[in-house]
Amino acid sequence: MHISRRFLIFLLPIAIPIVLYNVSPNLLFIGGAYLVLLFMVGIIDYVTNPIFEKVEISREMNSKFSLGVENVVRLKIVNRSRHQLRVSLKDDFPDELLHEKVTYDCRVAPMDDEIVSYHLTPLRRGIYQFGDIHVRCLGVLGFVVRQRRVPAETEIKVYPNLQAVRQYELLVKRGMLHRIGLKNSRLFGEGTEMERLREYSPDDDFRRIDWNATARHRKPIVREFETERSQDIVIMLDTGRLMASPILLESSEIPDAESRSQKAMLKLDYAINTTLMAAHVSTLKGDKVGLIAFADTVHQYLAPKPGKKQFLTMLETIYALPVHPVEPDYESAFTYLASKQRKRALIILFTDILDKDSAEGIAAYVAQFSKHHLVVCVTLTDSGIVELAEQRSSNSKSVYQKAIAERLLQEKHATLEVLRRQGVITIDVPAHQLTMAVVNKYLELKAKSKI
C-alpha cells in the first residue's frame, strides 16, 4: 500500500494545532481527532479499492517476435466496478529487448475496458521470458494506492523478421510491391513459354525477333517468354567470426539516442532476416530453396526443395543459428556444396571480407564453382565507417579516424573488385537496404534467365 499525494495534502492541516499548541492546547485534541478520521478514511479507501475483486488485467501479444523490428504488446484492463479507475501498469518484460518506457498510466471508465500498447524490439534471436504484470490502482477517494501483481509469466521466441514476410504477402495480393522497394514480380525473360510480343529494344537479343509480327507492324517486334520455374536457389550463410560484428540500427528504428549508441544487431542477424525473405519469395516463384550454414566446417545443410514446408523447415533451422568465433573455411563449404549440388543453381553467399588476400582466397574457390553455378556474394556496408570517412576533420583524433575509415573502405572496394573480375556478382549495401537489394537481384537474374 502507498499513500497518494492527495492524502499528503490533507495531512498538512495537522501542522496547525501543533504550531498553535501554546496558544490553545485544546487544538491538539482536535488535530488528533482529525488525524484519526483521516486514517479511517484511508482505510476505507484501501478496503473499497476494486483492484483485486473487480479489475482484470491480461497481456496480448504474438507468441513469436520478429527480429530487429517493433513488436506490439497490449495490456488489457477490464473495469467491472462502478467507479472510474486510475491505474499505473508496469510489465515485467525481458531487459534485453529495446523498449519505449517502463510504466504506463491510464483511466478506465466504469464497466468498461482499456488497452495500453507498447513496442519491444529484439536485437538477438532466441527464447525470452516475460514475468508478471504489476498494477497500481488509486482508490475511489484518491487517498491510497493499492498494488497488485498479476501472474502472467510466459515465453516468447524471437525469430527472423516474420513481419516482413507478412507484409510482402499482403502487398503481393494488392499489387503494391513498389511500396517496399521491390520491382514488379511479373517476370519475363528467355524461358520456353511465350508470354507476349513487344517492341524491340537495343538490349534485346536479335534472335528473339518475331519476323512475322515485325512485317505486320513494320517495326522490330520481339517475343518475350515467361521465365522457367523450379530452379534451384542455395543460400550460403557464413557464421564465422566477422559475422558477429554489430551494426547499429537506423535512427528511425531505435527509440532514443542513448539506445542508438548502445544497441545493435549482428551482421549475421541481418543476413538471416534477408535469407528468410529471399527464401519466401523464391518459394512463391516456384523455385527450390536450400541452405548451407558454415564456419570452420559445415554446421547445417538443407537440400533445395520447393513449397511452404521447406520454408518453415528453413525458419526453424536458422532460428537459433549461432555465431562461431572462428575463421570461415570457404574451401570446405564449397567442396561440401559441390558434392551435394549437381544441378545448376543460384548461390547467394552472405559473408564479410576484410582484406584483399581473403577476397582472393574466396575468388579461387568461387571461380571454379561459378563454371556450373551463378554466384552472388553479399556483404554489408558499415554505416558507422562511412560516416567517419565522410566527417569533417576538426582535430587530430577525427583526422586519424577519417584516414582509417577511408583506408578500410578502399580495401573493401578492392576486395569486391577482385571477386567481380572472377565473374562473381557482388552486393554491398547498408544493412537497412540489404533485404530489398538481394530480393531485387534475385528477381532480376530470374527475369533474365541467368540462373
N, C-alpha and C positions, 0 to 999 in steps of 0.2 A: 504494500500500500504506500502511496505517496500523496502528500498534501499538495493542493494546487495553489496557484498564485492568488486566486480569489480568497482562499482560506487565510493566506498570509495578510491580505488587505484587511479582512475582517478581524484579524488578530491584533492589528495596530492600535485600536482604541484602548486595549488593556494598559497601554503605557500612560494613559491619562490619570487613572486612580493612583498609580504608583508615583507619578510626579507630584500629584496634589495630596499625597498622604498626610503631610504635615499640616495642611490647611483643614482637611476633613478626613479623619481616619475611617469614617463610615463608607467613604467611596471605595475603600479596598474590598469591602464585602460585596459591593455592587459589581466591582470588577471581577471578583471570584465567581459570582453567580453568572455573569456574562460569559466567563471562560468555560464554565461547566456547560452552559447552554450551547455554546459554540461547538464544544467537543461532542455533545449529544447529537447535534445536527450533522456533524461529520460522520458519526457512527451510523446514523440513519441513511445518509448519502452512500456510505460504504455498503450497507446491507442491501439497499434497494438498487444498487448498480447491476444492470442486466447482463453484464459481460459473460457470466457463466451460464445463466439459465436461458437467455433469450437471444443470444448472439452466436451465429455460426460463421466460422472462418475456414476457407479452403483455398488451396493453391491449384491453379490450372496452367499446364504447360505441356509441350511435346515431350515424349519420352526420349527423343533423340534431338540433340542440339547440333547445329551446323557450325563448323569451324571458321573462325575469322569474321563472322558477321553477327549482327544483333539478333538475339533470340528473345521472344516475348515471354514474360512470366506474368500471370494475372493472379491477384489475390482478391477473392470474392468475400464480401462482408454482407451477411443477411441479418437484418434487424427485425426481430419478431416482437419487440416491445412497443409500447405506446408513446415512447419518448424519442426525441432526436438523439442520435449517438454522435459523440465526438471522439474518434479513435485515432490512435497512432500505431502504425504497423512496422515491424522490423522482421524481415525474412532472413532466416539463417541459411544463406546461400554459400557456395564454395568461394573462399577468398581468392582462389586462382583466377576467377572469371572477372573480366572488367565490368564495372557497374557504374551507374549514374550517381546514386546516393544510397544511404543506408535506411533511413526512416521515411515513412510516408504518412501524412495526416489527411484525414477526410471526415466528412459529415455524412451520416446516413439517416434519411427521413424515417419516421415511424412506419413499421410494416412494409419496409422497402429494402432494396439491396443496392450495393455499390461495388464497382470493380476498380481496383488500383492496378495499373500496369507499369511494369518497368522492364528494362532490357539488360541482358547479360551477353558479353562477347567472349567466347572461349578462344584461347590462343594455343592450346595444345589438345591433341586428341586423347581420348581415354575415358575412364569412368570417374564420375564426380558424385559426391554425396551432399544432398540437401538435408538440413536439420529441421527444427520446429519453427513455427511462426510465433513471434512474441507480439502481444497485443496490449496496449494501454487504453483504457476507456475512462473518460471523465464522467463522474456521477451526474445524476439528474440535476442536483442542486449546484454542481460545479465546485464542490469543496474537496473531494477526494478522487484521486486517480487510482483505479484498481488495475492490476496487471494479471495477465493470463498467458499461459504457454500452451499453444495448440499443437498437439502431436502431428507432425507432417513429414517425418523422415522418408526420403525417397532417393532413388538412384537414377541418374541420367547418364547417357553415353554421348560423348561428343564425336560425331562422325565428320568426314569431309563435307564440304558445303552442299547439303541437300536442297537448300533454299534455291540455289542457282538452277538446279535440275528442275524443280517445280516451276520456277519462273520460265524456263525455256519451254517446257511443255505447254504452259498457258499461252505464251507468245506464238508458238507454232500454230495452235488452234485459231488464234486471232490473226495470223499472218503479219505479225508486227515484230519480227526478229531484229529489224533495224534499230529498235529502241535500245537494245543492249549491245549494239555494235557488230552484230552478226550479219553476214551477207545473205542474200536470198538463198534459201535452202533448195530451191529447184535447180538441179544440176544438169548441165548439158556438156557434152564433150565428144569423144570419139568412140562411143560404145558400139553396140551391134544393132540396137533397135532404133530406127529413125523416128525422131520426135517431131521435127518441123523443118521448114525452109526459111532462110533469111538472107538478107543482102550480104554479099562478100565484104570482108574487112581485110586490111593488109596483113593481119596476124594469122589469117586462116591458111590452112594447107590447100594448095590448088587442087589436090586430088579429091577434095570433098565438094568440088563444084558440080552442081547438077546442071548438065548441059541442056537438057530439055527445058527445064524451068528458066535457064538463062536465055534461051531462044524466045520463050514466051514473053518474058518481062523485058527483054532487050537490055539487060544489065546482069552482071555476075551474081548468081544465086548459089548458095552453098547448102548442103544437107547438114543438119545438126542432129546428133544422136543422143539418146538418153544414156547416161553413164551406167556401166555394168554394176551389179550388186554382188554381195557375198565375197568381198575382198578381205584380205587379212590385215589387221592392224595390231601391231605388238608395241606396247608401251614399256620402255626400259626405265626403271627408277633407280638412280644412284642414291644409296642410303649411307654413303660414306661420310667422312669427317667434314668435308666442306659444305655438305648439305645441312649441317647443323648450325650454320651461320644464321643469326637472326636478321630480319629486315623489318624496320618499323612500319607499322600500318600507316596508310594515308591519314592526314589530319581529319578528314571527314569521317573516318571510321573509329576514332578514339574520342571519348567524352571530353577530356581536358588535356591541357598542355603537359601537366605532370605525368599523366599516364602515357602520353606520346613519347616522352623521354625515357620511359622505363619499360614499356611493353612492346613486344614484337613477336612476329611469327617466324618459325624456322623456314628456310628455303624449301626443305622437304615438304612441309605442310602446304606451301603454295603449289608445289608440284603435284601433290596428291589431290588438292582441290581441282586443279586443271585436268588431271588424269580422270577423275570421276566424270567431269563434264564431257571430255573428249570421248570417253567410253560410252556415255549415254547417247551422244549424238551419233556415234558410229553404229550402235545397235539399232537406232531408229532408221538409219540409212540402209539397214540390211547387211552390214558388214560383220565379220567375225572379229572379236576383240580378245587379245591376250595380254598377259603381264609377266614381266620378269623384274624382280627386285634383287639388287646385288650390292655388295660392298667388297670385302676381300674374297668373298665367294658368293654364289647364288643362294639367296635365302628363300625366295618364293618364285614359283613359276605356275602360270595358268596358260594352258594351250588355247589358241584362238577358237572361240565358239560364238555362235550368234544368240540373240534373244535376251529377254529381261532376266532370265535366271542367271546367265553369265554375268550380267551387270551387278546383280545382287551378290553373287559369289565374289566378284572383284571388290565390292564395297566392304564386305566382311574381311577380306584379305588385307586390304590397306588400312582398315580402321585403326588397328593397333600396331602398324608397322613402325619399328623403332629406328633411330639413327644409330649407326655403328661408328665409334671413334677410330676408324682405320682408313687407310688409303684405299680407294676403289681399284679392283683388279679388272680392268676392261677386257684384257685378253681372255680370262676365264669366263667372263659374262658372254662375250661374243662367240667364243668357242662353244659354250653350252647352248646358246640360242641357235647357232648354225646346225648343231646336231638335232635340234628339235623342229626347226622351221625350214622345211624344204621348199614350200610354195612361196612365190614372190610376195612380199609384204611391205607395208609402210611401217618403218621402225621409227618411233618417236623416243629419243633419248633425252631424259631430264638429268642434267649434271651441272657441275660447276668447274670452271677451269681458271687456274691462277697464272700460269706461265706458258710460254711458247713450247717449252720442252714437253709438258704434259699434253698439249694440243697435238704435237707431232706424234706422240705415243698413241693417242686416240685415233688420229688420222691413219696410222699404219694399219690398224685393225678395221677401221671403217672403210678404207679404200678397198680392201679385199671383200668386205661384206657387201659393199654397195654395187658389186658386179651383178648380184642377183636380187638385191632389195633396194628400196628407196629409203634413205636415212635422213631424218631431221634431228638436228642437235639443238636442244632448247636450254638456254641459260638465262639467269635473272640479272637485270641491271640493279645495282645497289644505289638507290636514290640518295643515300647519305654521302656516298663517294662523289656522285655527280654534283651535289650541292657544294661540297668542299672544293671541287675543281673549278666551279663557276663563281665562287665567292670572291669578293674584293679583298685584296691584301691590305690590312690596316696595321699589322705589327709582324714581328719576326715569327711568332707562332703560326699565324694564318698563312704567311708566305711558305713556311715549311709544310703545313697541311695541304695547301694548294698544290705544291710541287709533287708531293707523294701521291695525292689523288689523281693528278694528271698522268703520272707515270703508270699507275695501276690501270687507268682507262686505256692508255696507249697499248699496254701489254695485252689487255683483254681484246682489243680490236685486232691486234696482230695474231693472237691465237685463233680467233674466229676466221681470219683470212686464210690461215693455214688449212683449216677444215674446208672452207669454200673451194680452195684450189684442188682439193681431193674429190670435189663433186658432192660434198655434204651440204644440205640446206640448213641454214642456221637461223635461229630466232633468239634475239637478245632484247628483251623489253623490261620495263619496270614491273614490279610484282602485280600492281592492280590492273595491268593490261595483259597479263600472261594468258589467262583463260581464253579471251576473245582472239588473241593473236594465234594461238595454237589451233583452235577450232576453225578459224577462218583459213588458215594454211591447209588444214585437212580438207576442207570443202573445196578450196581452190585446186589442190592436187587431184582430188577425186573428179572434179568437173573437167579437168584437162586429161583425164585418163592416164595419169602418170604412175599410178600405183600398180 
